[in-house]
Amino acid sequence: MLTISNLTVEFRGVGPVVKGISISVGRGETVGLVGESGSGKSISSLSVMGLLPSTAKMSGSISFTKTDGTIVELAVSGNAYPEGIRGREIAMIFQEPMTALNPTIRCGEQVDEMMRENLGYSRQQAKECTLQLFDEVLLPDPEKAYRSYPHELSGGQRQRVMIAMAISCNPQLLIADEPTTALDVTVQKEILELLKQLRNRYGMGLIFISHDLRIVAEVCERIVVMRHGDLVEQGKSDDVFHHPQHPYTKALVSCLPPIDARPERLLTVKEFTEQENASITFQNNTERSNQHKQLYAQVPLLKVSNLDAGYSFGGSIFSKTRKFFKAVKQVGFEVYPGETFGLVGESGCGKTSLGRTLVGLVKSLSGSIEFEGKRIDKLKGEDLRRIRRDIQMIFQDPFSSLNPKITVGEAIMEPMRVHGVGRNEKDRLERMNYLLKKVELPLEVASRYPHEFSGGQRQRIVIARTLALEPKLIICDESVSALDVSVQAQVLNLLNDLKKELGLTYIFISHDLSVVRYISDRVMVMQKGQIAELNEADELYNHPKQEYTKKLIGAIPKSKSNPQ
């Protein structure tokens, strides 16, 4: 159905970003496109859709066989993209539905528009079909979703709206660009199952783009691996995942935290491709047990008792009546010095609200929070400012948590000035340079701005800024959820290294149970604001007691250990 032959895409002043790749997709077939950021995956898919910017220069050919058997050429340099293909015959699900959907138009109307423009439907016909599609993609309340604006829906619901829009004209080829990145494992599983069902029902071809080989191996029949614009390996999914031939493919699989073992350290792509005898050393269970005996013999660093917390909302200039939502309900636990305490659950379970309550960003209603034996939940003003030096937070999105108008060096030194760290500017400058070295960034980055860095580099900058105040407890809120698997491995290794060197304690919040299990000593599962289960990480994963925990574990893609 789709044949990409010797496709090359280059940008003025940058050079080729896709280098002579050839891929085919059959009717009803799912082909996975895998690689790190910058590998050329998305550029290749945008070439198929005819959505490359005007600065791009393309060569090679992309031919597509329409429903009626007509073969059309989609990528002829200098020619206009053929009419009646984009949206009608080939559709795309973009990575971030919040930016792909128009925030000023209701979701239902955006899907209606597709059918009115491409199929000539009346408004009433389009609305009826949209409601049917919303039901088909398992939106819980199609009528409500139809009337809602994008910001009023959850991430998983927005992704379902995008899928409904993509399949509204019954396309022959569907391109899904990172459709499950940063989604809960349960929502991820639902989206993957939905895509499989739609492919089988409509006989569509599907190109599934991701940086996670484990997900792609579960969904696709064939896998294509890209690196720096080159196609380095392709073949059947089982062969590519379990018996990879190219060192880069082996490296991508080795970056994943395995679900049936615990490595001392995750291998990165750089280590695997540059070191001839790169190997994984696994942690000894007896050694881990002895470490835990010492760990839990200490006095707790943090103690939370019967905690309730939440948000007020509503009200207006005409009415001061506000409603209240309780996000955390009767939660109690302890965290010990040197421990990594995992916190997992679906979106809306209260895990981020709990983390924000611990640092005073969300109001606690009742219960208590003790840090080093002292109550901190009722602190205000200067007392609250002082405790924030000891308890720091790494937020999910490093770009939005850095000021785009100040340099990286200034961003790291700013909290030192606020909290009086260092005797003078010279001391603070020396500490800033020390921290950049600690997070493995060159000193020259200090004079650059956040937009000049990749996601992984920005996350390192945020970690350096967090360490500037020498905190005792760091709350990591989804700090690796949107990173490539190779960058994720680097950040997880860095967090473990810093923990050992500086004696740090972490609360690690994530929806990805495989990552949490790898990095944590104990894991607490939250559901609807309450504790569903709390246990040692391996014990909780291997012998879950609650049905909800079993559901979370069951949603993890089941490809096993890293190949050697």
N, C-alpha and C positions, 0 to 999 in steps of 0.2 A: 504493500500500500504506500509506504514512504521509503524512498531511497535517497540517502545523502551520499554523494560521491565527491571525494577529494575536496571537501569544504575548507576554505581558508578565509578567516576574517581578520582584518587588521585595522588599527586606528592610527590616524595621523600623529606622528610623534611618539607612538608607543610600540609599533611593530605588530606582528601577528599574535593574536590571542587564541585563535583556533588554527591548527596547522594541518591541513590536508586530511581531515578525518572522513571515514566512510562508515555509515551505519544504515541498517535496514530495519523496518518494522512491518510485520505482517498483520493482516486483519485479525482482531481478537487476541493479539499477542501483547504481553507486557514486557517492555525492555527497560532495565534500570540504567541510569546514567549516574556514575559515582565519581567523586573526587573532592578535593578541598576547595575552599574559596579561591577563585582565580584560576581554576583548572580549565574553564571554558564551557562548563555545563550549561549555564543559563544563556550565554551568548549563542551557543548552538541552537537552543530551543527558540530564542528570539529570532534567529535567522529563519527557522521554519515558519514562524508566525509573521515574518515581514515587519518586525518591530525594532530593527536595529536603528540607531541614530544616523543622521545624515553624514556624520564624520566617519562612518564605517565603510570600508572597502571590502567587497566580498568576491570570491572566485570559487569555481567548482560548480556543482549542480545539486539541486534538491527537486526531485520529481515526486508528484503525488497522484495517485489513482483515485479519481472521484467515484461516487456511488454508481454513476452511469457507465463507468469503465473508461471515461476520458482521462488521459494522462496530461497533467499540466506541470509546467516548470515554475517553481516558486522562487528560485534564486538565480536570476540572470542579471549580471551586473548592468546597471543603468536602466533596466526595465521596471515598470510599475508592477506592484504585487497584484496578481489576478483577482478580479472581483468574485464575490460569492464563495470565497474559501475561508477567510478568517472569521471565526464565530459560527459559520454555517457548517463547514466541513471539518475544520480544525479549530479546537478551542483550548484554552489554557487556564489552569488554576494557578494563580500567583502565590508566592511564598507568604506574603503578609497581607491578609484580607483587609486589615484596617486601612492600609494605604491604597489597596486596589479598589475598594468600595468608596463611592462618593459620600462623604460624611453629611452632606446637606440634603440627600434624597433618601426616602424610605426604601428599605431593602426590597420590598415587593415591587416597587416601581422600577428599580434598577434591573430586575430580572424581566419584567414586562417589556422593557425597552428592547431587549435582545430579540424577542419574538416579533415585536411590531416592526422592527427594522429589517430583520432577516427573513421572516416568514409572512409578513403582511397581515398579522393578526389584528383584530380590533382590540380596543381596550378591555372589553369584557372577556373576549376569548383569551387574551394574554393573562388576565388576572386568574381565570379559572385554571389555566395550565400552570401558572406559578404556584398556586395553592396546592395543586396536585404534586408538583415537583418538590415543594417543601415537605409534603407528607412522605414522598419517596426517599428523600435524603434524611428522614427521621428527625426533623425538627419537632420538638415536643408540642408546640402550639403554632401551627402554620398561620392562622389568622393573626395572632399576636406578632409573629416574626414578620409577616407581610407589612404590618403597620409600623414596625420598629425602625429606628435609625441604627446604623452600624454600631455606635457606641453603647447602645442599650442591650446588645447581645454579648455573650461570652465569646472567647476566642474560638472554641470548637463550633459554636453556632454560626459565627461569621464565616468559618471555613465551609460549613454546609451550604450557606447561602451562595458562596463562590462556586461550589460544585454544582448547585442547582442552576446557576447562571451559565456555567460552562456546558452543561448537558441539555440546556433548554431547546437548542435547535437540532438535537440528535446528531452530534458530529461523528465522523468516522474515526477521528484521531483526537485523543485527549492528552494534553501535556500537563503533568502535575509537577510544579517546581517547588520542592521542599514543602509539601502540603501539611506535614505533621511536625515541623520544627517548633520547639518550645511548647508543644501541647502535652497535656497529661498523658501518661501511658495508657490509661483507659480510653480517653478520647481519641488518642492516636490509633489504638486498636480498632475503635469504631469507624474511624475515617478510612483506615486501610481495608476493613471488611466491606465498607460501603463502596469503595472504588472497585473492589473485586466483583461485587454483585452487579454494579452498573456495567462493567466491562462484559460480564457474561450475559446480561440481559439484552444489551444493545449490540453486542459483537464488535465493540470499539477496539481499536489499537490504543495502547497506553504507553506513554513515555513517562517514567517515574524518576524524578531527579532528587538525589539526596547525597549527603556526605556520610551517611551511616550505612555501611555495608550490611550490618545485621538486619536492618529493616528491609533493605532492597532484596536481600537474599530470601526473605520470607514472602515478598510480594511478587517478584518478577521471575519469568522463565529464563531470560537472558540478562547478563550484566555487561555493561561497557564501562571500563575504568579510564578516566582522563587525568592527565597531569600536565600543568603548564601548557595547555592547548593541544597536547598530543594524546592520541589514543594508545594507551600502553598495553591494554589487555581486554579481551572480550570472550565470552563463552557462556555455557549453561550456568545457571545460578549456583547449583551445588558444587560444580567444578571450580568456579572462580572463588567461592567463599571457603570451601574446605580444602581445596588443593590449588591455591594461587601459584602462578608461575613467575610473575614479575615481582621484583623486590618491593616496588611501591605498593602493589596490592597486598602483599604480605604485611607491609608496614601499616596500612590502613586497618587491617583486621587486628593487628597486635596492639593498636592504640585503644581498642575497646576494653573496658573493664570486663573480664570474663565473669560469667554468672555461676560457675561451679568451682572457682578457685580464687585465691587472693594473692596477687603478685606483690612483692616488696615495693616494686616501682613499675610504672607503666612505660613501655617503650614508646618513644616518639618516632615520627616518620624520619626525622633527620638521623637519629641514632641507628635505626634499622637499615637505612639505605647507605650510611657512611661507614658503619662498623661491620666488618666481615663476620665476626663471631658474636653478634648481638643476640643475647638470650634473656629469657625472663626467669627471675628467681622468685620462688613462691614462699610465702610466709609459713613458718612452722606453727602448728596449732598449739603445741605445748608452750612455746615461747609467748604466743599471744595470750594464752590463759594466765601465765605468770605475770605478764604486764598488767592484765586487768585486775589481778589480786592486789597488786601494789597501788594501782590507780584508785580503786574503790575503797581502799583502806584509809584514804585521806578525808579531810573535812571538805564538804562540798564548797565549790566556789560560788555557785548560784543555786538558790532554792526558791522554787515557785510553789505557792500553796493556794488552792481553791480560787484561782484567778479568773475573773470575768473582765472582759474588755470589749469595746465596740465603738461605733460611730453614730453621730446624730446627723440627720439629713432632712431635707424638706424646708418648709417655711418660706416666707417671702416678705416684701416690704409692706404687704397688707396684712399678713398673718405671721405671728411669731411662734405658732405651734410647729414643733419639729418632731419628727419620728426618730426612733432609735433602733439600730441594728446591733445585736450582740454577736460579735464574731468569734469570741473566745469564751467558753463556758466551763467553769469549775475545773480548770486545768492545773495539775500539780506534778512536778518532777524536780530532779536535782541534776546538776552538771558539775563534774569534778575537775580539778586542775589538770591540764594536759590531755583532757578527753576531747574527742570529736563526737558530738552528739547529733545524730541525724534526725531530721524532721521531714516526714513525707506525707503526701496526701494529694487529692485532686484539687483543682482550682476551686476556691471558695470554701475550703475546709478550715481556714483560719490560721494556717501556718505562717504566712507573711504578716498577718495582723498580730500574731503572738510575738514574732521577732521585733516588730515595730513597737509593741508595748514594752518590751524589755529595755529598749533604748529611749523610751519616753515620747515616741512620736504618735502613739495611740493611747488614749486615756484608759487607765485601769479603773474598773467600777467597784470591785470588791476583791477580797483575797489579799495576798502579799507577795512581794518580790524582794528577796534578800540577796545581797551581793557582799561576799566576804563577811557574812554575819550581820550586816546592817540593812535596814529597810530602805529601799530606794524608790518604791512606787509612788510615794507622796512628795518627793523632792521637787522643789521649784527654784527658779532663779539661779543664783551662783552655785548652790549645792548640786543642782541638776547638771549644770555645765561642767562641774568638776568630775562627776561620775561618768560623763560621756567620754572623758579622756581614757577611762579604763574599759569601757564597752563601746566598741566601734562596729559599724555595719558596712558590708560590701553589697551594694545594690545590684539588681538583676541586669540593668542596662548601663554599662559603663559610660556610654556616650552621653546619655541624658544626666548622669550624675557628675559629669565634669563641666565646668564653665567654659563654653566655646571661645570666650573672649580673652582668657588668660592662658599663658603658656603652661606646659606641664610642670616646669620647675616651680612656678608660682603656685600652682594647684597643690603641690606637695608641701610647700613652705607655709601656705596660708594657715592651716590648722595649728602649726607650730607657733605662729605669732599669736593666734587667738588664745592658746592655752599656755603661753609663756615657756615653751620648750626651747632650750638653748639660751646662753647668756647674751648672745648678740646675733646679728645677721650672718657673720662669718661662721659661727657654730651651726646655725640652721642650714647654711649652704653646704657645709661639710656633711651634715646628716642627710640632706637631700641627695647628694652624690652617692653616699654610702647605701641609701635605700634603692637607688636606681641599679646599683651593682647587685644588690641582694635579689632583685626581681629580674636580673639578667637583661637589663636594657643599657645601651651605650649612653655615656654622659651627655652627648650632644643632643639627645631628645629633649633635654630640659628647656631649650629655647624654641621648641616647636609647639604647635597647637593640637588639640585633641583630634580634629578632623583629618590630620595627616597620618593617622595610625590605623592599623587593622583592629578588628574586634579583640583579638587575643592580646595585642600590645596595649590597647586601652585598659583591658582588665588588669594587666600587670601594673599599669600606672595607678589605677584605683587601689590596688593592693599596697603599693608603695605609700600612697597617701594615707591609707588606713594605719600602716605601721609607723607613720611619722610620730604618733602620740604615745608609742610604746604601750598599746592596750594589753589587757590581760585576757579579755574575752572578745572574739570577733564573730559576728553573726553574718554568715555568707548566704545571701538570699538569691537562689537560682543563679549563682555566679558563673556556671558553665553551661547553662541550658541551651543557649543559642550559638555555641561555638562549634567549629569543626571538631571531629573526633581527635585529630592530631593536636590541635590547640588545646582542646579539653584535657588531653593527657598531660600536656606541658603545665597547665594551670594546676591540675590536681597534684602533680609531682611537686610543684613549687609550694603549694599550701602544706603538703606533708613535710617538706624540707624545712620550711620556716617554723613549723610547729616544733620540730625537734631542736632546731638551733636556738629559738627564742623562748621556748617554753610556753607556747600559745595554747589557748583553749578555743575550740570552735563549736558553734551551733550551725550545722550545715543543712540548709533548707533546699529541698528539690522535689520535683515530681518524678524523677528518674530513680527508681529503686535500685537498679544495678549500679549506678554511680554512688548512691548513698551507702549501699552495702559495702562497696569497695573501700570508701574513705572513713567510715564511721566505726566507733567502738560499740555504741548502742544506737538503736533506732526507735523513734517514737512515731507512730502512725496516727494522724488526725483525721477525723470525719465529722463534718458539720459542727466544727468548733470544739469538739471534745476529743479526749484520748481514746482511740480504738484499741491500741496495743502498744506496749513498750517492752523491748527485750534486747539482749545482745544481738548484734547485727546478723551473724551467721545463723543463730538459733531462730531468729524471727523469720529469716528467709527460708530456711530448711523446714521449719515446723511452725508455720503460722497457726494461731489459735482462732482468730476471728475471720468470718467470711469476707469481710471487707478487705482485710490484708491479703487473703487468698486471691481475691479478685485483682488487686493491684499487681501481685506477683504473676498471676496468670496472663496479664496483659503485656508482659515483657517479651519481646521476640526471643525465641527459644534456641537460636544457634549457639553452640556451646563454646568451649575454650578456644583461645587463640591458637592457630596453627604454628608449628615450630619449623 
